[in-house]
């Protein structure tokens, strides 16, 4: 179901907390993983299904160069691109997240990710991948970096999940992050992006991190000039934590020309 809401102005908290102000190297990836992904929740299942079907209908024949921006301790965006890619760059700013990702992709990802992969394998061509651990290990390259310094027109397919809305409480940085992500894709590249709806910030193992409150109209406004066939789906809240009203997933292609 596509979300339709009355246009509004992005709400940011009093007192700026920009991306450069947040303590990213204190981010605890193990705590984040355990809270968010140890058990597959219905909201993530719904997002995986939307993204899976989108890539099935839009991804060109491979091999493609893929990117997942701001991976954190979440592997399912990268897994959604595995069948089409020869390589997938995982861009991550936090040093602790970089170390977590390197361990997961080098040594074979944790058993908890099997439940996520199982959702993907309800459709071809995912079920034709005989060993997704070995495949992701061969494809993935972890790169420390920022969404704000991505190179232009570099990747053929891309994902960015819960990043633009969750790295700052500044509306301008939300818009810049979405713009930089789309600019990093080649024309025609399919993409999937996810957002927390109306998030007011979040804690990871007692450490607070900023967020900006966005709704579907804000996401559409940020993406529509650079994308084609844009669809925004709203997933109801599954009580992951307090301080948000749902999740949004945006699916489309990088606009040509």
N, C-alpha and C positions, 0 to 999 in steps of 0.2 A: 504494500500500500504506500503510495507516494504521499508524503506529508505536505499539507497546504496550511500555512499559517499567515496571520496578518503581519505585514512587514513591520519591523521595529528597528530601533537602533541597538547595536551590540552594547551590552552592559558590561562595564568593567568596574572592579572594586575601587573604592576610594584609596588613594595611595598607590602609586605605580609599583609594579613588580615585573620588570621586564625580564626577558630570557637571560640576559647576562647577570641578573641579580640572584637567580636561583642557585642553590648549592647542588649542582648536578653530579659532582663527584662524590656526594654523600648519598646518592640514590642507592637503595638496597634492592638489587634485582631479584635476589632469592625471596625476600619478603613479598615483593610485588608479584612474582610468579605464583607463590603459594596462595596469595589472596585472590588473584584474578584467574589463574589458568590451571590450577591443580585439578579442578573438576570442570568439565565442560558444561557451561550454563546455557539455558535456552536462548539468551540474547546473542551469545557468540555463535551458537549453532545457526541461528537465523542469518547472521552476517556472513558466515562461511558459505551458506547456500546461495545467498545473493551474489557474492563475489565469484564463487565457482561457476555459476550459470552465466554470469557476465563474461568471464574470460573464455568460457566455452563458445560463446557466440561472437566474440570480438577479436580474440587473439589470432594473429596471423600465424602461418606455419613457421616453425623455428628453424634454426636455433636463434633465440632472442637473448638480448642483454637486458636483465631485469634489475630493478632497484627496490628496496624497501627502506624508507627513510624513517629514522627514529624508532628502530626496532625494539629497543628496550629489552625486556625478557619475554617477548611475544614472537613465536615462530610461525603462527598460522598464516600471516600475510605472505611470508616467503614460501611456505609450503603450497599456497594457492597458485604460485607461478611455476612450480617445479616442472610440469610436463613440457613446457614450451621453451625453457631456458637452457643455454649452455653455461651461463654464469649469472649469479645474483649478488649484487653488492648490498650489504647491510650497513647503512650509514647510521652511526650512533655517536652522540656527543659525550656521554658519561663514561669515564674510565672504567667504573665498575660494571656497567652494562656491556662495554666492549669485551672485558674479560669473561663475563658470563656467556656472551654469544660465541666467543672463540672456543670456549670449552664445549658448548652444546654442539656446534657444527663440526668441530674437529673430532670429538670422541663419540659421536653418535648421540642424537638428541634423546632426552629423557622419555621414559615410557609413558608419561602423562600426555605427550603429544600424539600418541597413537589414536586416542579417541577423537582428536581433531582430524587426523588424516582419514579416519574411517568415514567421516561425513563427506569428505572430498571424493572418496572412492565409490560412492554410490553412482558416480557418472564416469564415463570415459572422458579423457584419456588417463585419468588418475590411476585407475585400477590396472593400467598396463605398466605402471612403474613398479618393478619387482622389489626394489629395496630403497624406499624413500630416504632412509638414514644415509645410506651410501651416496645416493644421488645428491642430497642436499650438501653433504660434506664435500663432494666433488665440485659443486656449483658455487657454494657460498664463499664470499670474501668479505670479512668484517673490516670496515674502514671507519676510523674515528673522524668525525666531521660534523658540521652543522647544516641544518636545512637552509640557513641563510647564505651558505657559500657553495651550493651545489653548482656543478658545471651545466652549461646550457646544452639542450638537445643531444643528450648522451645515451639515454636508455629507451628501449623499445616497448617496455611494459613496466608498470610501477604501482606500488602501494605505499600509503602513508596512513597509519592507524593511530588515532588518539594522540596526535602530535600538535597540530596547529592550534587546537583549543586548550592544550595542556602544558604549554611551555612558557606562558606569559599571561598576565591579565590585561594586556594592552591590545585593543582592537586592531591597531595598525600592524602589530607583529603577527596577529592571526592572518590578516590579509596578505602580508608579505610572505609568510610561510607557505600558504596555499599557492601563491603566485610563483614562488621559487621552485616549488615541487613541480608544477605543471611546466614551467620553463625548462626543467631538466629533462623532460621527455621529448622524444622525436615526434614530429607531426604524425597524427593518426594513431599514436600509442594508446592502447587501452589502459585505464587506471581504475583503482578503487581507493577510496579514502574513508576513514571513519572518524566520528566526532562524538564527544559526550555533549548531550543537550543540556544547556543551562547549568553547566558545572560551576561551582563556586570555589574550586580548589580541592586538593586531596592530600592525604597523608600517606607516607610510605615508612612503616616502622617508626612512627613518631616524628618524622621529618616532613614539614609542610612544603607543598609545591603549588605554584600558581595555576590559575585557569581563567579563561574568559567565557562569559555566558553567550552561547550562540544557539540559534534555532535554524530550521531548514531554510528560511528566507535569507539568513546571513550567509549560509553555505552556498546557496545558489548564486547570490550576488557576487561572492568571492570567486566563483569558478566559471560562471557562464561565458565570460568574454574569451577565455582560453580553451573552452571545451565544446564538444558537440555531442548530441544525443545524451545529454545529462539527465540522469534519474537520481532522485534522492529518496531513500527509504527510511522510515522511522521505525525503530524497534522499541517497544515499551520497556520500561525499567524493570529489571529483575532484582532490585535491591542489592546491588553490588556494594554500595556504600550510600551514605546520606549525601545530600548536596548536589543532586542532578535529577533530571526528569526523564531520561531515556537516552537512546543512542541513535545516531544517524549514520547512514552509509551512502556515499556518493559514488556513482558509477558513470563512466563516460569514456570519451576518447579525447586526446589532445587535439585541439582544432588545427587543421592544416591551413597555412597561409595567414 
